[in-house]
Amino acid sequence: MKIILPEKVKFILAQLEEYGFEAYAVGGCVRDACLGRLPNDWDITTSASPEEVKGIFPKTFDTGIEHGTITVLVDKEGFEVTTYRIDGIYNDCRHPAQVQFTSSLVEDLKRRDFTINAMAYNERTGLVDEFGGVKDLKDGILRCVGNPEERFGEDALRMMRAVRFCSQLGFRMEERTALAIKKLAPSLKKISAERVQAELIKLLVSPHPDWIRLAWETGITAVVLPEFDRVMDQPQNNAHHIYSVGEHTLETLKAIRPDKVLRLTMLLHDMGKPQVVRLDEKGIYHFRGHAASSAVIARTVMKRLKLDNDTSGKVYRLVANHSLYPQATPEGVRRGIFQIGEDLFPLFLEVKRADILGQSPQVRETKLNYLEQISQLYSEIMYRGDCLSLKNLAITGNDLLRDGVKPGKSLGELLNSLLDDVLKDPGHNERTYLLERSRQLRRELLERPDEKTVAPPENDIYTVSEN
């Protein structure tokens, strides 16, 4: 098998060989090249020690020199070059306490996680595949190098990587590998939240996000995402659903594009159902208030996984509002945009569609037709440029202060009442009208001194589904 190496990689290999050392491209880049994919990164392994690597190349910096890794810069592009090594004892289920450098490529490959990642290549020797990686690639099998319990005992995160590789590549997991995960999954408690998060996100944005089922079957989610196990156990026999909550969640993951915020939203959107479930006398399940409950759980999960604030905030808002059904009228959609936010409403429409596609075929067509109406109204609203928030209101707090409104809570309440008027009729977003309307609202309040605030009129423009 011939692999086309980038010129900079060929240069590094040639330089190391010129000084009498062995050097190979290794790991994931070789795997991807064998699959006909363009590798994102090229890692290099060599018989040269870190100090010898630094002596050969003029521009380097220490990446993980204690583990034998040096980054070599070629025209400002960095390549990790790691000395052949044998790992010592793993005390923390993640990192070896010490490493021993070796002159044997095969010894170095033995310590790697999976056969498909334990191949090396250079143009002089060709492909080095001591553990059947090519065959496993052809057969679509993920298999540990050597004893899987030893590999997972060394680095517990490899268990999540195993599921992630299966989901990315569409591979099935070799039986001994799966059994070892079931046995050792509890050791994932020792892995940092950041590492767990990174693997979970990679799985979710893969071509097979629903293969989180494999993480559930092997006991991984029981440790890192126990909330998922609870939804997998929750039935929901009602007119809207033919799946359990967990199976519905898996269907929605498949139905939405591979975006981190969207996939996280679908994973978490029904997490609150087991908390609010009610079974009526006819055997029908109801989940009133599940969106709010799910949002609380989503926030807890994302905090535990140490997700960034931007992602967490967006997912929280989408989960909290995913059961909202705005009226299919211009006003109803404007109010929906106001509640959810202009920035997230397009994502809300995608979430809504995925949620519907995971429901019963008997209700799907009607709900999709409704969603098409909402999408069309949204497009028309955005094309017209209707006012949808206080920042686009034709009047400001300063205008009202100059008109005699006192600072304080009443000022904000008055602005919200004016916005409510404009959401009902965007033609009212005109400064003269809004000033007169504010005076009218203040006069009405004076006539009703028992009322302490200016409340916007009630509008029955939402339906919140309990299913």
C-alpha positions, 0 to 999 in steps of 0.5 A: 500500500502506498500513502502519499505523504505531505512534503513537510512530513517527507522532509522530517522523515528524510532528515531523521533518516539522514542522521541514521535514525528510523522515522515513520508517520504513525497513528491516526494519520496512517489510519485515515490515509488507508481509508482514503481520507485526508488526515487533519494531523500528521504525527511522527515516531522515531528511534531518535531521542528527544535531544537528538531530534532537537539537535537535528531541526533548528526550530523546535519546542518541547510539547511533552518532552517527559514522554518523548514528544517534541514539536518540529516547526517546518515553515511555521507548521508544527509536527509532533515527533515522538521517540519510540517508547514503552509506557510504564505503570498508569497510576491515574488511569490516564497517563503513564508514571514514566516512559522508557525509550526503546529502539523498537518500532513494534514495541512502540506500536504495542502500547497503542490503543486500537489496531487501526491506530497502531500502523506506521508508514514511510516510503522506505519500508512501506506500511508496518501493520503488526496487529492487523489494522488493515484487515480490521479497517476492511472488516469495519471492526474496532479492536484493541491492540493485545489485551483490551483490559490492559489497554483500558486499564492503562487509559480509561478514556480509551473506552470513550474513544472506542465508542467515538471511533465506532460512531465516526467510522461506522464500525462495530466493536469487537466482542472482547473489547466491548466486554472489557469496557463493561467491566472497566467502565466505572474507572471513567470516574477518574477521568477529567470532565474536560476529557469526557466532554471532548469525547462526548462532543466528537461522538455527538457530531459524528455521522452516527450520533445515535451510537451513544446507544453503544455507550449506554450498552457498555455502561459508559453513560451510567458513569459519565451521563447517568441522566441518559440511562434514565431516559432510556428506561422511560416509556411514553405511551401516548398519541404523539410517540411510538418510542420510549423517551430514550429511543425518541432522543436517538431518533432526533439526534439522527434527524438534525445536522452535526452542529455541537449546539443542536446535537447537545440540545437534542441529547438533553431536550427530554431529560426532564421527562422521568421527573415529571411523568404522570400516568393516567387511568387509561395508561397514557403518559403525560409529561407536563412541564418537562421542558423546564425540568429538562432545561434545569437538568441540561444546565446541571449536565453542562456545568458538570462537563465544563462546557463553555458559557456560550454553548451552555447558554444556547443549549439551555434556551433551546431546551427550555423552549423546545415544546413551544408552539407559536400561533401560526400568525405573524404576531404569534411568530413575532412573539416566539422570536422575542421569547426565544431570541432572534439569534436562536429562532432559526435553530429553534426551527431546526430543533422543532423539526428534529423533535417532530421527526422523532415522533409518531408518524400519525402526527408527523405530517400535521406538525411538519405542515404547521412548522412550514407555516411558521418558517414561512412567516419567520422569513416574511418577518425578517424580510420586512424587518419587523421590530422584535426586541427593545433594541429596535424599538423606535423609542428609548428609555431616555425618550421616556425620561425626557417625557416625564417618566420617573426612573425605576422599575416602572420605566422598564415596565412601560417599555415592555408594554410599548414593545408588546404593542409593537409585537402585535402591530409592527406598524406602531413602531413609530416614535410619535405614536409610541410617545402618545401611547406611553402617555395613554398608559400612564393616564390609565394607570393614574385612573387605576391607582390600585394597580402598581404596574403597567402590564401588557395585555394577555395574548393567547399566542402560544401552545406548550406541548406536554409531550 
